[in-house]
Amino acid sequence: MIIIKSKQEIELMREAGRVTAKILADLKDIIKPGIATIEIDRFVEKSVKANNMTAAEKGYCGYPASVCVSVNEEVVHGIPSKKRILRDGDIVSVDLVVENKGYMADAARTYPVGKISDEAARLIETVEKAFFNGIAFAKEGFRLSDISSAIQKTVEGEGFGVIRDFVGHGIGSKMHEEPQIPNYGKPGRGPRLQQGMTLAIEPMITQGSYEIDVLADDWTAVTIDGKLAAHFEHSIAITPDGPVILTSLD
């Protein structure tokens, strides 16, 4: 069942979203060659606590960290580590969920580490463009798969692959609510969008095959061909005036 949120519930999510957005913005100055990914986790945990909120990923289904940090061919759910040192030319995806008084906000970014290749930069640009092309259809009356289709067309039009095994989702008092939101599919399918829906839209894309494998830690998902992956996500609310991004600084 898709849960429609009240204005008060959406405002609690918006408060969590502002904190999420500020942390992701601040990470631009934290992420650089030579740091260990555990330093990203420590910064996130400290920043969330400073705002009297909770990093909701920690302990979720046994996940051991406050944030997911995925490097290069890692698509999602990478576990921060003292041993994983970022190097010039890497790209790193950070996926953060913040809880505020029982309501969640979820967002992700892929960052360059130092100077990256033109192809890696184009991958990052494409995943962001796919998100915004997708939410152009996040309006009352459109169907859910209209978002999915727009994302797929954008990504594949640039010659990249769309991850199938992980999808976007509803969000609210739970991190993952209905509906599931694939980043691929034909338009005109699924539930009609309506005011009060809150959705985490998150294209995950790769330079090569969309097939993935999960490492022995049972969390880290990697591209099966070792090609780079990128991730971009915001939590949004459907309103009469169109989509409102809840995880922005505005």
FIKOLKOL-779027 format. One line per field, with one value per residue: residue in one letter; x, y, z of N, C-alpha, C in turn. Coordinates in Angstrom, 3 decimals. Example, Ala and Ser with C-alpha at 12.3 -4.5 7.8 and 13.67 -1.06 7.14 Angstrom:
2
aa	[A	S]
n.X	[13.190	12.850]
n.Y	[-5.690	-2.250]
n.Z	[7.800	7.080]
ca.X	[12.300	13.670]
ca.Y	[-4.500	-1.060]
ca.Z	[7.800	7.140]
c.X	[13.200	12.900]
c.Y	[-3.300	0.030]
c.Z	[7.800	7.870]
% end
This chain:
250
aa	[M	I	I	I	K	S	K	Q	E	I	E	L	M	R	E	A	G	R	V	T	A	K	I	L	A	D	L	K	D	I	I	K	P	G	I	A	T	I	E	I	D	R	F	V	E	K	S	V	K	A	N	N	M	T	A	A	E	K	G	Y	C	G	Y	P	A	S	V	C	V	S	V	N	E	E	V	V	H	G	I	P	S	K	K	R	I	L	R	D	G	D	I	V	S	V	D	L	V	V	E	N	K	G	Y	M	A	D	A	A	R	T	Y	P	V	G	K	I	S	D	E	A	A	R	L	I	E	T	V	E	K	A	F	F	N	G	I	A	F	A	K	E	G	F	R	L	S	D	I	S	S	A	I	Q	K	T	V	E	G	E	G	F	G	V	I	R	D	F	V	G	H	G	I	G	S	K	M	H	E	E	P	Q	I	P	N	Y	G	K	P	G	R	G	P	R	L	Q	Q	G	M	T	L	A	I	E	P	M	I	T	Q	G	S	Y	E	I	D	V	L	A	D	D	W	T	A	V	T	I	D	G	K	L	A	A	H	F	E	H	S	I	A	I	T	P	D	G	P	V	I	L	T	S	L	D]
n.X	[0.837	0.542	1.542	0.019	1.189	0.769	0.828	2.237	3.768	5.347	6.793	8.410	9.999	11.190	12.760	14.632	15.675	16.993	19.176	20.417	21.068	22.873	25.005	25.815	26.619	28.752	30.542	31.908	34.199	35.498	36.032	38.769	41.891	43.699	42.289	40.703	37.809	36.367	36.586	34.720	32.391	32.650	32.556	29.946	28.356	28.952	28.012	25.257	24.418	24.972	22.863	20.807	19.561	19.174	21.350	20.009	20.711	22.527	22.732	20.500	18.930	21.197	23.314	26.546	27.454	27.165	26.593	26.467	29.223	30.540	32.900	34.172	33.750	31.887	28.513	26.361	25.879	28.413	30.729	32.101	35.619	38.726	40.777	40.257	41.457	41.042	41.923	43.541	41.553	39.621	36.063	33.417	30.538	28.098	25.608	22.997	20.804	18.703	17.056	14.353	12.553	11.107	10.675	11.953	14.653	16.263	19.144	21.620	24.926	27.435	30.853	33.747	37.150	39.849	41.437	39.526	38.742	37.540	35.441	34.490	33.592	31.535	29.809	28.986	27.723	25.642	24.069	22.973	21.578	19.718	18.163	16.858	15.518	13.800	12.172	10.737	8.400	7.176	4.532	1.141	-1.201	0.422	1.894	3.704	5.722	6.341	8.294	10.348	10.797	11.719	14.137	15.576	15.710	17.301	19.747	20.532	20.576	22.933	24.709	25.204	24.603	21.661	21.168	19.484	18.915	18.600	16.440	14.496	12.234	9.299	9.179	9.201	7.895	9.204	12.261	12.172	9.405	6.341	5.764	7.878	10.390	11.534	14.393	13.991	11.903	8.685	6.667	3.614	2.618	1.852	0.979	-1.034	0.352	-0.036	-0.968	0.875	2.268	5.450	8.644	11.677	13.786	16.165	18.450	20.784	23.656	25.839	29.025	29.151	27.885	24.676	24.567	25.147	27.134	27.315	29.520	31.574	31.032	28.356	26.981	28.169	27.586	28.718	29.693	29.491	31.339	33.356	33.292	32.904	30.487	27.698	25.651	22.718	20.510	17.458	15.010	11.602	8.513	5.209	3.282	0.551	1.747	3.732	6.798	8.480	11.661	12.853	15.278	17.080	19.020	17.560]
n.Y	[-1.199	2.199	4.904	7.883	11.069	13.554	17.201	17.903	15.615	15.564	17.888	17.179	15.301	17.023	18.595	16.684	16.225	18.631	18.558	16.248	17.137	19.232	17.835	16.193	18.184	19.304	17.214	17.445	18.865	17.183	14.764	13.514	12.634	10.147	9.956	7.665	5.622	5.285	7.683	9.302	8.142	8.689	11.496	11.903	10.634	12.189	14.696	14.270	13.625	16.057	17.554	16.564	14.323	11.076	8.726	6.682	4.363	2.914	-0.112	-0.997	-3.781	-5.028	-3.578	-2.161	0.523	4.183	5.272	4.554	3.857	3.749	2.705	3.321	0.542	-0.380	-0.485	0.059	0.159	-0.125	-0.715	1.476	1.780	1.476	0.598	1.094	3.271	6.325	7.205	9.350	9.987	8.115	7.443	8.077	6.967	8.160	7.324	8.332	8.197	10.015	10.263	11.921	12.495	10.162	10.154	9.856	10.890	10.507	10.396	10.539	10.857	10.911	11.408	13.019	12.025	13.874	14.394	13.154	10.801	11.789	10.163	9.073	11.417	12.057	9.958	10.536	13.005	12.145	10.472	12.265	13.947	12.083	11.657	14.194	14.385	12.283	13.102	15.080	13.972	13.479	14.157	14.930	12.684	11.552	8.303	5.936	4.544	6.286	7.959	6.076	5.231	7.582	7.952	5.643	6.040	8.327	7.469	5.195	6.409	7.797	5.811	4.242	1.799	0.685	-0.124	-3.011	-4.541	-3.079	-0.558	2.536	3.846	4.137	6.381	7.351	7.063	4.749	3.464	2.100	2.020	1.131	2.574	0.285	1.622	1.215	1.943	1.728	0.699	0.496	3.360	4.671	2.820	1.227	2.709	5.709	8.906	10.902	13.705	14.058	11.698	10.364	9.909	8.144	8.723	7.201	6.890	4.423	3.727	2.354	2.012	-0.183	-3.451	-4.088	-6.038	-7.354	-8.277	-9.548	-8.938	-10.870	-9.776	-9.587	-7.272	-5.248	-4.299	-4.938	-4.062	-6.568	-6.707	-5.097	-2.434	1.166	2.629	4.833	6.982	8.725	10.506	11.778	12.512	13.049	14.937	14.616	17.218	19.582	21.489	20.232	18.216	18.364	18.726	17.181	16.814	18.968	22.027	24.325]
n.Z	[0.000	-0.865	1.012	1.756	2.582	5.135	5.278	7.548	8.075	5.784	6.191	8.376	7.099	5.307	6.988	7.838	5.339	4.701	6.412	5.453	2.845	3.419	4.595	2.451	0.693	2.137	2.050	-0.314	0.223	1.897	0.669	-0.896	-2.510	-0.697	1.714	3.988	3.526	5.849	7.139	5.916	6.863	9.621	9.628	8.648	10.634	12.914	12.048	11.630	14.242	15.485	14.677	16.097	15.061	13.458	11.942	9.791	8.457	9.937	11.521	10.190	9.063	9.951	8.886	9.181	9.369	9.303	6.880	3.376	1.350	-1.709	-4.012	-7.214	-9.119	-7.369	-6.799	-4.960	-1.348	-0.271	2.343	4.677	5.392	7.187	5.688	3.021	0.847	-0.735	-4.050	-6.431	-9.241	-8.701	-8.362	-6.076	-4.471	-2.270	-0.056	1.880	4.665	6.685	9.782	11.268	14.009	13.568	10.828	7.501	5.304	2.204	0.253	-2.385	-3.813	-6.377	-6.281	-7.670	-7.202	-6.796	-9.921	-12.491	-15.154	-18.437	-19.272	-16.862	-15.671	-17.433	-16.936	-14.310	-14.754	-16.398	-14.762	-12.978	-14.736	-15.675	-13.399	-13.113	-15.564	-15.182	-12.957	-14.117	-14.845	-12.482	-11.481	-10.608	-11.970	-13.951	-14.587	-12.554	-13.952	-15.954	-14.991	-14.656	-17.313	-18.548	-17.238	-18.035	-20.855	-20.975	-19.842	-21.395	-23.821	-23.699	-23.889	-21.672	-19.001	-17.212	-13.910	-12.828	-10.564	-8.254	-7.022	-6.933	-4.377	-2.262	0.563	4.010	7.116	7.209	5.868	3.447	1.582	-0.134	-3.376	-5.288	-7.435	-10.383	-12.491	-15.142	-17.906	-19.610	-20.483	-18.931	-17.120	-13.936	-10.687	-10.609	-10.075	-7.177	-5.094	-2.100	-2.137	-1.344	-2.520	-3.150	-5.575	-7.549	-9.765	-10.746	-12.368	-14.953	-16.626	-18.242	-18.453	-16.958	-15.085	-11.813	-8.920	-5.564	-2.940	-0.606	1.868	2.020	1.492	-0.233	-3.483	-6.723	-10.085	-12.540	-14.555	-13.748	-14.427	-14.031	-11.756	-11.075	-8.997	-8.155	-6.129	-4.803	-2.298	-2.905	-2.931	-4.126	-5.324	-5.862	-7.441	-8.770	-8.536	-5.391	-4.174	-1.387	-0.227	-0.479	-0.192	-0.373]
ca.X	[0.000	1.261	1.099	-0.046	1.677	0.187	1.777	3.085	4.730	6.288	7.689	9.418	10.924	11.935	13.788	15.677	16.268	17.941	20.398	21.018	21.638	24.037	26.104	26.308	27.341	30.016	31.450	32.747	35.485	36.073	36.453	39.989	42.851	44.442	41.471	40.053	36.356	35.816	36.540	33.426	31.406	32.792	32.056	28.486	27.751	29.106	27.161	23.856	24.196	25.011	21.538	19.843	18.860	19.772	21.766	19.090	21.269	23.308	21.939	19.382	19.183	22.545	24.360	27.411	27.954	26.171	26.401	27.030	30.285	30.814	34.000	34.437	32.836	30.879	27.278	25.704	26.023	29.801	30.929	33.287	36.707	40.021	41.730	39.963	42.003	40.666	43.056	43.257	40.911	38.474	34.776	32.865	29.121	27.709	24.157	22.727	19.420	18.609	15.743	13.964	11.285	10.389	10.501	13.230	15.033	17.261	19.764	22.934	25.716	28.729	31.846	35.080	38.275	40.920	41.177	38.980	38.709	36.384	34.354	33.929	32.846	30.307	28.939	28.402	26.796	24.482	23.179	22.234	20.631	18.652	17.257	16.018	14.602	12.773	11.186	9.871	7.122	6.708	3.424	-0.164	-1.800	1.338	2.069	5.023	6.719	6.757	9.582	11.297	11.097	12.530	15.489	16.211	16.010	18.427	20.985	20.912	20.875	24.334	25.539	25.473	23.652	20.813	21.130	18.144	18.710	18.268	15.455	14.003	11.212	8.616	9.905	8.392	8.251	10.120	13.244	11.675	7.961	5.823	6.018	9.203	10.501	12.660	14.972	13.809	10.563	7.842	5.831	2.173	2.286	1.969	-0.017	-1.007	0.949	-0.993	-0.465	1.157	3.231	6.847	9.383	13.128	14.124	17.621	19.150	22.091	24.028	27.170	29.668	29.035	26.735	23.901	24.611	25.925	27.425	27.443	30.757	31.474	30.509	26.890	26.425	28.711	27.213	29.698	29.407	30.074	32.451	34.357	33.183	32.477	29.061	27.376	24.382	22.208	19.207	16.774	13.644	10.710	7.083	4.313	2.404	-0.218	2.627	4.815	7.635	9.299	12.803	12.920	16.675	17.851	19.316	16.629]
ca.Y	[0.000	3.464	5.751	9.311	11.825	14.859	18.311	17.854	14.533	15.991	18.888	16.453	14.758	18.160	18.952	15.663	16.411	19.760	18.057	15.343	17.943	19.965	16.879	15.805	19.341	19.441	16.129	17.860	19.326	16.091	13.683	13.863	11.524	9.885	9.676	6.357	5.795	5.358	9.093	9.794	7.640	9.429	12.851	11.827	10.320	13.366	15.773	13.926	13.755	17.479	18.093	15.814	13.358	9.741	8.110	5.548	3.149	2.155	-1.163	-1.427	-5.162	-5.398	-2.784	-1.751	1.896	5.256	5.709	3.646	4.502	2.774	3.245	2.835	-0.485	-0.666	0.214	0.518	-0.584	-0.290	-0.493	2.287	0.976	2.118	0.082	1.559	4.619	6.926	7.598	10.274	9.333	7.320	8.084	7.477	7.244	8.219	7.195	8.702	8.301	10.699	10.147	13.043	12.284	9.033	10.284	9.688	11.509	9.628	11.025	9.992	11.552	10.354	12.482	12.754	12.100	14.481	14.527	11.906	10.715	12.405	9.190	9.020	12.663	11.967	9.028	11.282	13.992	11.450	9.955	13.421	14.345	11.085	11.954	15.364	14.032	11.418	13.790	15.916	13.248	13.238	15.092	14.292	12.219	10.649	6.997	5.746	4.105	7.406	8.359	5.002	5.243	8.758	7.683	4.659	6.655	9.246	6.722	4.379	7.337	8.197	4.625	3.607	0.778	0.956	-1.238	-3.596	-5.264	-2.127	0.398	3.531	3.335	5.080	6.675	8.084	6.595	3.643	3.759	1.539	1.836	1.009	1.560	0.185	2.514	0.840	2.987	1.257	0.192	1.214	4.380	4.443	1.678	1.450	3.601	7.135	9.737	11.819	14.582	13.424	10.600	10.726	8.904	8.260	8.427	7.028	6.197	3.788	3.419	1.782	2.166	-1.411	-4.317	-3.785	-7.173	-7.084	-9.366	-9.065	-9.458	-11.792	-9.096	-9.669	-5.936	-4.460	-4.731	-4.472	-4.407	-7.884	-6.538	-4.214	-1.060	2.169	2.856	6.124	6.959	10.052	10.293	12.718	12.219	14.087	14.866	15.010	18.299	20.130	22.340	19.421	17.587	19.173	17.963	17.308	16.693	20.075	23.076	25.448]
ca.Z	[0.000	-0.913	2.124	1.452	3.735	5.442	5.192	8.732	7.874	4.747	6.773	9.149	6.104	4.743	7.968	7.693	4.020	4.719	7.055	4.471	1.763	3.932	4.764	1.122	0.153	2.867	1.683	-1.453	0.755	2.690	-0.226	-1.639	-2.506	0.532	2.891	4.079	3.456	7.209	7.520	5.437	7.819	10.881	9.402	8.532	11.934	13.769	11.537	11.891	15.693	15.825	14.360	16.922	14.217	13.468	10.675	9.845	7.860	10.921	12.155	9.343	8.597	10.346	8.232	10.295	9.311	9.273	5.507	2.374	0.585	-2.770	-4.807	-8.577	-9.628	-6.349	-7.191	-3.737	-0.093	0.143	3.775	4.943	5.946	7.413	4.706	1.657	0.688	-2.007	-4.874	-7.521	-10.375	-8.255	-8.089	-4.860	-4.248	-0.862	0.079	3.273	5.125	7.973	10.425	12.118	14.710	12.986	9.379	6.815	4.035	1.586	-0.919	-2.751	-4.816	-6.762	-6.252	-8.222	-6.272	-7.567	-11.354	-13.023	-16.615	-19.092	-19.301	-15.512	-15.484	-18.225	-16.213	-13.189	-15.331	-16.955	-13.718	-12.458	-15.779	-15.708	-12.281	-13.383	-16.647	-14.605	-12.114	-14.954	-14.920	-11.119	-11.328	-10.503	-13.212	-14.643	-13.942	-11.962	-14.933	-16.797	-14.417	-14.969	-18.740	-18.859	-16.727	-18.912	-22.150	-20.804	-19.568	-22.541	-24.905	-23.550	-24.056	-20.390	-18.592	-16.050	-12.959	-12.676	-9.306	-7.198	-7.535	-6.004	-3.462	-1.391	1.798	4.978	8.450	6.955	4.834	2.194	1.513	-1.491	-4.388	-5.873	-8.595	-11.251	-13.332	-16.511	-18.161	-20.558	-19.831	-18.862	-16.266	-12.501	-10.078	-10.942	-9.033	-6.554	-4.048	-0.816	-2.284	-1.131	-3.271	-3.305	-6.970	-7.484	-10.849	-10.542	-13.749	-15.107	-17.932	-19.031	-18.212	-15.751	-14.164	-10.603	-7.994	-4.193	-2.380	0.527	3.063	1.888	1.311	-1.333	-4.832	-7.707	-11.478	-12.825	-15.495	-13.161	-14.944	-13.059	-11.516	-10.468	-8.257	-7.806	-5.491	-3.933	-1.873	-3.414	-2.617	-5.214	-4.898	-6.992	-8.251	-9.300	-7.517	-4.495	-3.675	0.069	0.189	-1.038	0.785	-0.572]
c.X	[0.876	0.679	1.168	0.302	0.928	1.249	2.744	4.149	5.785	7.260	8.765	10.458	11.788	13.045	14.949	16.420	17.263	19.265	21.146	21.730	22.894	25.242	26.684	27.060	28.706	31.030	32.316	34.130	36.204	36.710	37.622	40.934	43.550	43.600	40.935	38.546	35.714	35.730	35.250	32.339	31.462	32.255	30.531	27.849	27.810	28.150	25.687	23.539	24.163	23.670	20.428	18.953	19.647	20.161	21.076	19.663	21.993	22.411	20.782	19.719	20.615	23.650	25.212	27.817	26.807	25.802	26.980	28.032	30.804	31.781	34.100	33.398	31.783	29.647	26.621	26.163	27.467	29.966	32.193	34.347	37.949	41.005	41.488	40.364	41.624	41.907	42.605	42.690	39.765	37.197	34.154	31.423	28.808	26.193	23.808	21.232	19.422	17.184	15.522	12.593	10.433	10.175	11.854	13.387	16.239	17.816	21.128	23.583	26.929	29.701	33.107	36.119	39.471	40.513	40.720	38.957	37.473	35.193	33.694	33.094	31.522	29.306	28.225	27.390	25.514	23.535	22.365	21.187	19.444	17.654	16.315	15.073	13.479	11.734	10.384	8.482	6.554	5.632	2.119	-0.696	-0.902	1.392	3.527	6.077	7.088	8.096	10.654	11.747	11.993	13.970	16.224	16.609	17.219	19.739	21.441	21.206	22.309	25.273	25.892	24.371	22.898	20.779	19.684	17.870	18.369	17.419	15.171	12.795	10.448	9.422	9.002	8.796	9.114	11.070	12.765	10.183	7.572	5.620	7.503	9.230	11.714	13.156	14.922	12.358	9.801	6.989	4.383	1.737	2.444	0.933	0.099	-0.444	-0.093	-0.347	-0.258	2.021	4.634	7.716	10.879	13.469	15.641	18.186	20.509	22.513	25.478	27.703	29.401	27.748	25.997	23.936	25.543	26.199	27.521	28.647	30.503	30.979	28.984	26.219	26.870	28.352	28.173	29.237	30.150	31.272	33.524	34.310	32.648	30.952	28.874	25.938	23.989	20.800	18.756	15.469	12.760	9.299	6.297	3.348	1.586	0.626	3.797	5.666	8.395	10.418	12.953	14.357	17.548	18.083	18.314	15.451]
c.Y	[1.255	4.396	7.220	10.094	13.143	15.942	18.291	16.761	14.934	17.034	18.233	15.823	15.865	18.599	17.961	15.849	17.556	19.338	17.128	16.130	18.681	19.035	16.486	16.951	19.483	18.371	16.476	18.294	18.251	15.043	14.144	12.671	11.401	9.623	8.247	6.563	5.836	6.812	9.751	9.389	8.432	10.848	12.864	11.604	11.517	14.474	15.504	14.119	15.219	18.158	17.358	14.901	12.053	9.324	6.751	4.259	2.286	1.168	-1.665	-2.785	-5.607	-4.603	-2.094	-0.287	2.900	5.689	4.638	4.425	3.496	3.384	2.535	1.823	-0.896	0.181	0.857	-0.340	-0.908	0.087	0.340	1.485	1.835	1.761	0.613	3.025	5.148	7.433	8.559	9.509	8.422	8.142	7.347	7.931	7.160	8.273	7.326	8.775	8.913	10.591	11.312	12.772	11.220	9.102	10.434	10.610	10.748	10.325	10.408	10.861	10.711	11.511	12.074	12.838	12.626	14.655	13.182	11.951	11.416	11.458	9.057	10.268	12.618	11.013	9.747	12.311	13.321	10.972	11.088	13.885	13.382	11.314	13.099	15.139	13.141	12.190	14.833	15.289	12.951	14.251	14.317	13.909	11.348	9.311	6.816	5.401	5.187	7.960	7.361	5.065	6.414	8.578	6.733	5.268	7.578	8.483	5.950	5.237	7.850	6.997	3.909	2.592	1.174	-0.288	-1.706	-4.099	-4.360	-1.015	1.468	2.996	4.479	5.270	7.489	7.709	5.340	4.041	3.287	1.266	1.540	2.424	1.416	1.005	2.103	2.035	2.605	0.808	1.045	2.242	3.935	3.282	2.043	2.426	5.033	7.920	10.704	12.599	13.802	12.182	11.141	9.574	9.199	7.782	8.340	6.226	5.665	3.262	2.942	2.036	0.972	-2.160	-3.907	-4.933	-6.872	-8.377	-8.741	-9.742	-10.296	-11.123	-9.067	-8.311	-5.291	-5.066	-4.113	-4.832	-5.694	-7.787	-5.575	-2.780	-0.116	2.250	4.217	6.110	8.399	9.881	11.532	12.077	13.378	13.877	15.313	16.062	18.784	20.982	21.563	18.845	18.613	18.285	18.241	17.319	17.739	21.121	24.221	25.369]
c.Z	[0.000	0.146	1.705	2.712	3.884	5.279	6.370	8.601	6.845	5.298	7.644	8.221	5.508	5.697	7.921	6.376	3.967	5.347	6.110	3.381	2.208	4.084	3.407	0.459	0.822	2.474	0.471	-0.990	1.560	1.787	-1.086	-1.607	-1.155	1.755	2.825	4.084	4.839	7.676	7.040	6.413	9.122	10.753	9.358	9.896	12.876	13.341	11.810	13.376	16.121	15.554	15.107	16.080	14.214	12.064	10.588	9.271	8.891	11.656	11.320	8.722	8.890	9.684	9.300	10.352	9.223	7.870	4.588	1.513	-0.440	-3.782	-6.159	-9.052	-8.605	-6.640	-5.983	-2.560	0.267	1.608	3.989	5.699	6.179	6.302	3.292	1.533	-0.695	-2.738	-5.978	-8.718	-10.006	-8.361	-6.911	-4.664	-2.757	-0.784	1.552	3.535	6.521	8.490	11.375	12.713	14.017	11.493	8.694	5.608	3.512	0.345	-1.155	-3.816	-5.180	-6.945	-7.004	-7.109	-7.070	-9.023	-11.903	-14.548	-17.173	-19.092	-17.931	-15.233	-16.238	-17.566	-15.069	-13.686	-15.811	-15.870	-13.091	-13.475	-15.840	-14.585	-12.642	-14.566	-16.142	-13.818	-12.876	-15.087	-13.526	-10.751	-11.258	-11.888	-14.057	-13.897	-13.510	-13.012	-15.936	-16.308	-14.833	-16.418	-19.115	-18.395	-17.669	-20.251	-22.056	-20.697	-20.800	-23.768	-24.877	-23.643	-22.763	-20.049	-17.333	-15.157	-12.773	-11.260	-8.121	-7.795	-6.493	-5.246	-2.812	-0.116	2.715	6.385	8.382	5.830	3.464	2.311	0.071	-2.057	-4.688	-7.167	-9.428	-12.053	-14.806	-16.668	-19.159	-19.829	-19.732	-17.996	-14.792	-11.983	-10.589	-9.761	-8.483	-5.421	-2.748	-0.910	-2.037	-1.633	-3.241	-4.711	-7.058	-8.655	-10.390	-11.895	-13.825	-16.511	-18.843	-18.773	-16.943	-14.734	-12.991	-9.851	-6.608	-3.560	-1.127	1.807	3.088	1.735	-0.002	-2.683	-5.828	-9.116	-11.821	-13.761	-14.986	-13.648	-13.849	-12.952	-10.859	-9.969	-7.945	-7.272	-4.735	-3.456	-2.325	-2.878	-3.845	-4.671	-6.099	-7.938	-8.855	-8.186	-6.688	-3.974	-2.184	0.574	-0.508	0.049	0.717	0.399]
% end
